[in-house]
Amino acid sequence: MIPTPLLAKEACLPNPGCAPSAPFGTLPSCPPPLVHPLRALAWLVTVAAGLASLLLLLAILAAIPVLNLIALGTMLEAEGRVVRSGRLRDGIPFAGALPRLGAVVVGTWIWLLVIRLVAQAAADAALVDPGGPTARAWAAGRAATGIIVGLHLLAALFSGGSFLSFFRPIRNGRRLLAALRRGTAWSDASAALRQVVEAVQPWQLFSLGARGFVGAFLWLLVPTILFSALRDTTKPAGVLLTLIGGALLAVVLSWVPFLQARFAAENRLAVFRDLAAVRELWRRAPIVMLLALAILYGLSLPLYLFKIVAAPRDAVLFLTPIFILTIYPARLAIAWATHRAATRPTRRWLLLRWPVTAILIPLLVLYVFLLFFTPAIDALGRRALFDHHALLLPTPF
């Protein structure tokens, strides 16, 4: 056994220096479907809409340079929470806000659908009777609908953004007018926005993502440089460097995911130097760690197929949701395996660890072997070897 704890769980949870937990909260429980079927259905719809909206938000952040570190930090925060608790549901980001976020999305979509229907009717009237009284009436109705719906959505958001608030225009209007008369509308809106920013803690997520990126990148840098050294197959030096780099990369890829998971849980860069802890984790739970690595790299390898053609910058947004959906669950699997190994009191038998290690080695060699050919299909060539989407930024380019 190593003298230091595998996971400083008790020291980490109350420590303000640990990874932020405020952005996540707790997902409200679903009402009993048999007792309150409509409430349960509304809960399901709003949570699903909230998850879809969250995916879109992370995809947008992942497509923007520098801000993509916030997306990485969000995934690391989820990973750290699962490492500490062992519950996969703790890896849902902004869980406490999902029903409200989903309510805002669904309510806004319904009223935007009204605008779209009126606009479509106005367009049809303009085709049937261009310049006629009917077309002019529908055009005026389209403008009026846009203004009224816009004011209604503003009042609904000011009233809290609950699902029912999108269908109480009179009540919302009274609240907004009362705040305007008191002169507190701007201060109330500013306070609500400040509360959201304090809950999300974007700067802490950015810091977590940046440090997690640097820690993993430094481990991967030298092996990847050596692995990409081959330019001419007739030169033995280049072939030898590539083989050495491939061997080193296979070894590094076996422990960096768990170093990063422990960093996410403890928020200490020094964790990236603690290889002894990862080896001890492997001795305690080799099977679950093997499965987690297989999920991580098995899901990340097909992502290179989406990079055959260099997409325009404005088209990257269509690819980043795929990367988020693929990498996020794999990171949670790594986190769960780390928790499982860290909380297991004893080591597995040596006769069990050796066969599992014998399975891991060829799997990593196969992954590195397939990774060697990615520059041939990647639009950016050899830079593809440095991307390491499973451990670094969840973005194609």
C-alpha positions as CSV (number, residue, x, y, z in Angstrom):
1,M,0.0,0.0,0.0
2,I,1.2,3.5,-0.7
3,P,1.3,5.8,2.4
4,T,-0.8,8.6,1.0
5,P,-4.6,8.2,0.4
6,L,-5.7,7.3,-3.0
7,L,-8.4,9.9,-2.9
8,A,-8.5,12.7,-0.4
9,K,-12.3,12.6,-0.2
10,E,-12.8,13.7,3.3
11,A,-10.3,16.5,3.0
12,C,-11.6,17.6,-0.4
13,L,-15.3,18.0,0.1
14,P,-15.3,20.8,2.7
15,N,-12.2,22.5,1.3
16,P,-13.0,25.7,-0.7
17,G,-9.9,25.0,-2.8
18,C,-11.5,21.8,-4.3
19,A,-13.3,21.7,-7.6
20,P,-16.4,23.9,-7.5
21,S,-19.7,22.1,-6.8
22,A,-22.1,25.0,-7.0
23,P,-22.7,24.7,-10.8
24,F,-24.4,21.3,-10.3
25,G,-26.8,21.3,-7.5
26,T,-29.3,18.4,-7.1
27,L,-31.8,17.3,-9.6
28,P,-35.3,17.6,-8.2
29,S,-37.1,14.3,-7.8
30,C,-39.8,13.3,-10.2
31,P,-43.3,13.4,-8.9
32,P,-45.0,10.0,-8.6
33,P,-46.4,9.2,-12.0
34,L,-49.4,7.3,-10.7
35,V,-50.3,10.1,-8.2
36,H,-49.5,13.1,-10.3
37,P,-49.2,12.0,-14.0
38,L,-49.3,15.5,-15.5
39,R,-46.7,16.8,-13.1
40,A,-44.5,13.8,-13.8
41,L,-44.9,14.3,-17.5
42,A,-44.0,18.0,-17.2
43,W,-41.0,17.1,-15.1
44,L,-39.8,14.6,-17.7
45,V,-40.3,17.1,-20.6
46,T,-38.6,20.0,-18.9
47,V,-35.6,17.9,-17.7
48,A,-35.2,16.4,-21.2
49,A,-35.4,19.9,-22.7
50,G,-32.9,21.1,-20.1
51,L,-30.5,18.4,-21.0
52,A,-30.8,19.1,-24.7
53,S,-30.2,22.8,-24.0
54,L,-27.2,22.1,-21.9
55,L,-25.8,19.9,-24.6
56,L,-26.2,22.7,-27.1
57,L,-24.6,25.2,-24.7
58,L,-21.6,23.0,-24.2
59,A,-21.4,22.4,-27.9
60,I,-21.3,26.1,-28.5
61,L,-18.6,26.7,-25.9
62,A,-16.6,23.8,-27.4
63,A,-16.7,25.4,-30.8
64,I,-15.3,28.7,-29.6
65,P,-11.5,28.9,-29.0
66,V,-10.5,29.6,-25.4
67,L,-14.1,29.3,-24.2
68,N,-13.8,25.6,-25.0
69,L,-11.8,25.3,-21.8
70,I,-15.1,26.0,-20.0
71,A,-16.6,23.0,-21.7
72,L,-13.6,20.9,-20.7
73,G,-13.9,22.3,-17.1
74,T,-17.5,21.4,-16.9
75,M,-16.8,17.8,-17.9
76,L,-13.9,17.7,-15.4
77,E,-16.2,19.0,-12.7
78,A,-18.7,16.3,-13.4
79,E,-15.8,13.7,-13.4
80,G,-14.6,15.0,-10.0
81,R,-18.0,14.8,-8.4
82,V,-18.5,11.2,-9.6
83,V,-15.0,10.3,-8.3
84,R,-15.9,11.7,-4.9
85,S,-19.4,10.2,-4.6
86,G,-19.4,7.2,-6.9
87,R,-22.9,8.2,-8.2
88,L,-23.2,8.7,-11.9
89,R,-26.2,11.0,-11.4
90,D,-23.8,13.5,-9.7
91,G,-22.1,13.9,-13.1
92,I,-25.1,15.8,-14.6
93,P,-24.0,19.4,-14.8
94,F,-26.3,22.1,-13.6
95,A,-28.7,19.4,-12.4
96,G,-30.6,21.7,-10.1
97,A,-31.3,24.2,-12.9
98,L,-32.3,21.6,-15.6
99,P,-36.1,21.8,-14.9
100,R,-36.1,25.6,-15.0
101,L,-33.8,25.7,-18.0
102,G,-36.1,23.2,-19.8
103,A,-39.2,25.2,-18.9
104,V,-37.6,28.3,-20.4
105,V,-36.7,26.5,-23.6
106,V,-40.1,24.8,-24.0
107,G,-42.1,27.9,-23.1
108,T,-40.0,30.1,-25.5
109,W,-40.3,27.5,-28.3
110,I,-44.1,27.4,-28.0
111,W,-44.4,31.2,-28.3
112,L,-41.8,31.4,-31.1
113,L,-43.9,28.7,-32.9
114,V,-46.9,31.2,-32.7
115,I,-44.8,33.8,-34.4
116,R,-43.7,31.4,-37.0
117,L,-47.2,30.3,-37.8
118,V,-48.4,33.9,-38.2
119,A,-45.3,34.7,-40.3
120,Q,-46.1,31.7,-42.6
121,A,-49.7,32.9,-43.0
122,A,-48.5,36.4,-43.8
123,A,-46.1,35.0,-46.4
124,D,-48.9,32.9,-48.0
125,A,-51.2,36.0,-48.1
126,A,-48.4,37.9,-49.8
127,L,-48.2,35.2,-52.5
128,V,-51.9,35.0,-53.1
129,D,-52.7,38.7,-53.0
130,P,-49.4,40.7,-53.1
131,G,-50.0,44.3,-52.0
132,G,-53.7,43.6,-51.3
133,P,-55.6,44.4,-48.1
134,T,-55.4,40.8,-46.8
135,A,-51.6,40.7,-47.3
136,R,-51.2,44.1,-45.5
137,A,-53.4,43.0,-42.6
138,W,-51.4,39.8,-42.2
139,A,-48.1,41.8,-42.4
140,A,-49.4,44.1,-39.6
141,G,-50.5,41.1,-37.6
142,R,-47.0,39.6,-38.0
143,A,-45.4,42.7,-36.6
144,A,-47.8,43.0,-33.8
145,T,-47.5,39.4,-32.9
146,G,-43.7,39.7,-32.8
147,I,-43.9,42.7,-30.5
148,I,-46.5,41.2,-28.2
149,V,-44.8,37.8,-27.9
150,G,-41.5,39.5,-27.3
151,L,-42.9,41.6,-24.4
152,H,-44.7,38.5,-23.0
153,L,-41.5,36.4,-23.0
154,L,-39.6,39.3,-21.4
155,A,-42.2,39.5,-18.6
156,A,-42.3,35.7,-18.2
157,L,-38.5,35.6,-17.7
158,F,-38.7,38.5,-15.3
159,S,-41.3,36.5,-13.3
160,G,-38.9,33.6,-12.8
161,G,-39.1,31.6,-16.1
162,S,-41.2,28.8,-14.7
163,F,-43.3,26.8,-17.2
164,L,-46.6,28.2,-15.9
165,S,-45.3,31.8,-16.1
166,F,-45.2,31.5,-19.9
167,F,-49.0,31.2,-19.9
168,R,-49.9,33.9,-17.4
169,P,-49.4,37.1,-19.4
170,I,-51.6,39.3,-17.2
171,R,-49.9,38.3,-14.0
172,N,-46.4,38.7,-15.5
173,G,-47.3,42.0,-16.9
174,R,-48.5,43.3,-13.6
175,R,-45.3,42.2,-11.9
176,L,-43.1,43.9,-14.5
177,L,-45.1,47.1,-14.4
178,A,-45.0,47.1,-10.6
179,A,-41.2,46.8,-10.7
180,L,-40.9,49.5,-13.3
181,R,-43.1,51.9,-11.2
182,R,-40.9,51.1,-8.1
183,G,-37.8,51.6,-10.1
184,T,-36.4,48.2,-9.1
185,A,-36.8,46.4,-12.5
186,W,-33.2,46.9,-13.5
187,S,-31.7,46.1,-10.1
188,D,-33.9,43.0,-9.8
189,A,-32.8,41.7,-13.2
190,S,-29.1,42.5,-12.4
191,A,-29.4,40.6,-9.1
192,A,-30.9,37.6,-10.9
193,L,-28.1,37.6,-13.5
194,R,-25.5,38.0,-10.8
195,Q,-27.0,35.0,-9.0
196,V,-26.8,32.9,-12.1
197,V,-23.2,33.8,-12.7
198,E,-22.3,33.1,-9.1
199,A,-24.0,29.7,-9.4
200,V,-22.4,28.7,-12.7
201,Q,-18.9,30.0,-11.6
202,P,-17.6,30.2,-15.2
203,W,-14.1,31.4,-14.1
204,Q,-13.6,28.4,-11.8
205,L,-14.7,26.1,-14.6
206,F,-12.3,27.8,-17.0
207,S,-9.5,27.5,-14.5
208,L,-10.3,23.8,-13.8
209,G,-10.4,23.1,-17.6
210,A,-7.2,25.0,-18.3
211,R,-5.2,23.2,-15.5
212,G,-6.6,19.9,-16.4
213,F,-5.7,20.5,-20.1
214,V,-2.1,21.5,-19.1
215,G,-1.6,18.5,-16.8
216,A,-2.7,16.0,-19.4
217,F,-1.0,17.8,-22.3
218,L,2.4,17.8,-20.6
219,W,2.2,14.1,-20.2
220,L,1.2,13.5,-23.8
221,L,3.6,16.1,-25.4
222,V,6.9,14.2,-25.6
223,P,5.5,10.8,-26.6
224,T,3.4,12.4,-29.3
225,I,6.3,14.4,-30.7
226,L,8.4,11.2,-30.9
227,F,5.4,9.3,-32.3
228,S,5.0,11.9,-35.1
229,A,8.7,11.9,-36.0
230,L,8.4,9.6,-39.0
231,R,8.8,11.4,-42.3
232,D,10.7,9.0,-44.4
233,T,10.5,5.2,-43.9
234,T,13.9,4.7,-45.5
235,K,15.6,6.5,-42.5
236,P,16.0,4.1,-39.5
237,A,16.2,6.9,-37.0
238,G,12.7,8.2,-37.8
239,V,11.3,4.7,-37.6
240,L,13.0,4.1,-34.2
241,L,11.8,7.4,-32.8
242,T,8.2,6.6,-33.9
243,L,8.4,3.1,-32.3
244,I,9.7,4.6,-29.0
245,G,7.1,7.3,-29.1
246,G,4.3,4.8,-29.7
247,A,5.5,2.6,-26.8
248,L,5.7,5.6,-24.5
249,L,2.3,6.9,-25.7
250,A,0.6,3.6,-25.0
251,V,2.0,3.7,-21.4
252,V,1.0,7.3,-20.9
253,L,-2.5,6.7,-22.2
254,S,-3.0,4.0,-19.6
255,W,-2.6,6.3,-16.6
256,V,-3.4,9.9,-17.8
257,P,-7.2,9.4,-17.7
258,F,-7.0,8.4,-14.0
259,L,-4.5,11.1,-13.1
260,Q,-6.9,13.6,-14.7
261,A,-9.9,12.1,-12.8
262,R,-8.1,12.4,-9.5
263,F,-7.1,16.0,-10.3
264,A,-10.8,16.8,-11.0
265,A,-11.7,15.4,-7.6
266,E,-9.0,17.1,-5.6
267,N,-8.2,20.2,-7.7
268,R,-4.5,19.8,-7.2
269,L,-2.0,19.9,-10.0
270,A,0.4,17.8,-7.9
271,V,-1.9,14.9,-8.5
272,F,-0.5,14.6,-12.1
273,R,2.8,13.4,-10.6
274,D,1.3,10.8,-8.4
275,L,1.8,7.7,-10.5
276,A,2.0,5.5,-7.5
277,A,-1.6,6.2,-6.7
278,V,-2.7,5.1,-10.2
279,R,-0.7,1.9,-9.9
280,E,-2.4,1.2,-6.6
281,L,-5.8,1.9,-8.1
282,W,-5.0,-0.7,-10.8
283,R,-4.0,-3.3,-8.2
284,R,-7.4,-2.8,-6.5
285,A,-9.8,-2.7,-9.4
286,P,-8.1,-3.8,-12.7
287,I,-11.2,-5.1,-14.4
288,V,-13.4,-1.9,-14.1
289,M,-10.4,0.3,-15.0
290,L,-9.8,-1.8,-18.1
291,L,-13.4,-1.5,-19.1
292,A,-13.3,2.2,-18.5
293,L,-10.3,2.6,-20.7
294,A,-11.9,0.5,-23.4
295,I,-15.0,2.7,-23.3
296,L,-12.9,5.9,-23.4
297,Y,-10.6,5.1,-26.3
298,G,-13.2,3.0,-28.1
299,L,-15.6,5.9,-28.3
300,S,-12.9,8.5,-29.1
301,L,-11.3,6.8,-32.0
302,P,-14.3,7.1,-34.4
303,L,-14.3,10.8,-33.8
304,Y,-11.4,11.1,-36.2
305,L,-13.7,10.1,-39.1
306,F,-15.5,13.5,-38.7
307,K,-12.3,15.3,-39.4
308,I,-11.7,13.9,-42.9
309,V,-12.7,17.3,-44.3
310,A,-11.9,20.5,-42.6
311,A,-15.2,22.0,-41.8
312,P,-15.7,25.8,-41.9
313,R,-15.6,27.6,-38.6
314,D,-19.3,28.2,-38.6
315,A,-19.9,24.5,-39.3
316,V,-17.9,23.2,-36.3
317,L,-21.0,23.7,-34.2
318,F,-22.7,20.8,-36.0
319,L,-19.8,18.5,-35.0
320,T,-19.1,19.5,-31.4
321,P,-22.4,17.9,-30.1
322,I,-21.2,14.6,-31.3
323,F,-17.9,15.1,-29.5
324,I,-19.6,16.1,-26.3
325,L,-22.1,13.2,-26.4
326,T,-19.2,10.7,-27.0
327,I,-16.6,12.0,-24.6
328,Y,-18.8,12.9,-21.7
329,P,-20.1,9.4,-20.9
330,A,-16.6,8.0,-21.3
331,R,-15.2,10.4,-18.8
332,L,-18.0,9.5,-16.3
333,A,-17.0,5.8,-16.8
334,I,-13.4,6.7,-15.9
335,A,-14.6,8.6,-12.9
336,W,-16.7,5.8,-11.7
337,A,-13.9,3.3,-12.1
338,T,-11.6,5.6,-10.2
339,H,-14.0,5.8,-7.3
340,R,-14.6,2.1,-7.3
341,A,-10.8,1.4,-7.1
342,A,-10.2,4.1,-4.5
343,T,-12.8,2.8,-2.2
344,R,-11.9,-0.8,-2.4
345,P,-10.1,-1.7,0.8
346,T,-7.9,-4.6,-0.6
347,R,-6.0,-5.4,-3.7
348,R,-7.1,-8.0,-6.2
349,W,-5.2,-11.2,-6.5
350,L,-2.0,-11.1,-8.5
351,L,-3.3,-14.0,-10.6
352,L,-6.2,-11.8,-11.7
353,R,-4.2,-8.6,-12.2
354,W,-1.7,-10.2,-14.6
355,P,-4.2,-11.5,-17.1
356,V,-6.1,-8.2,-17.1
357,T,-2.8,-6.3,-17.7
358,A,-2.0,-8.8,-20.5
359,I,-5.3,-7.8,-22.1
360,L,-4.8,-4.0,-21.6
361,I,-1.4,-3.9,-23.3
362,P,-2.5,-5.2,-26.8
363,L,-5.6,-3.0,-26.6
364,L,-3.5,0.1,-26.1
365,V,-1.0,-1.0,-28.7
366,L,-3.9,-1.4,-31.2
367,Y,-5.3,2.0,-30.3
368,V,-1.9,3.6,-30.9
369,F,-1.5,1.6,-34.1
370,L,-4.8,2.9,-35.4
371,L,-3.9,6.4,-34.2
372,F,-0.8,6.3,-36.4
373,F,-2.9,6.3,-39.5
374,T,-5.2,9.2,-38.5
375,P,-3.0,11.8,-40.2
376,A,-3.7,10.1,-43.5
377,I,-7.4,10.8,-43.2
378,D,-7.4,13.9,-41.1
379,A,-7.7,17.2,-43.0
380,L,-5.0,18.8,-40.8
381,G,-2.5,16.0,-41.2
382,R,-0.1,15.2,-38.4
383,R,-1.7,17.7,-36.1
384,A,-4.3,15.0,-35.6
385,L,-1.9,13.1,-33.4
386,F,-1.8,16.0,-30.9
387,D,-5.6,16.3,-30.6
388,H,-6.3,13.5,-28.1
389,H,-10.0,14.3,-27.9
390,A,-10.6,11.9,-25.1
391,L,-8.3,13.8,-22.8
392,L,-7.9,17.3,-24.1
393,L,-10.4,19.6,-25.8
394,P,-13.8,18.1,-27.0
395,T,-13.6,19.9,-30.4
396,P,-12.7,18.6,-33.8
397,F,-10.4,21.4,-34.9
